[in-house]
């Protein structure tokens, strides 16, 4: 019970950190909640925590573009694919990193470019991938010790 409360508080803290960086950078370069969702998805995570983090992730397009749930268009299919891959590759260390890069790439190509018609800035996108991979690495090292 305490563990679920701790992880729920951590999910809300990641959401608030992301909102802060959305206001600071005026774009989503830091996605700590997506990194934490990646760890929950590739680990044997609690489904309530997965749905809570998915619900909060779906608020980002509402804040940025005025449409709720655009991120679910790429996160739900990718989540299903990763769940199937998780059963195929039992000890795949690369699976969270693959999911994170695929989610960021799908966000950039499907949502921002195709649906919203925004431009592609490669340096900004590569910086976003690097920052989020480092955050995922930090989360993974911290929670693997617990």
PyMOL commands that set and color helices and strands:
alter all, ss='L'
color gray80, all
select helices_A, chain A and resi 2-25+32-42+47-57+60-65+72-88+95-115+122-144
alter helices_A, ss='H'
color red, helices_A
deselect
rebuild
show_as cartoon
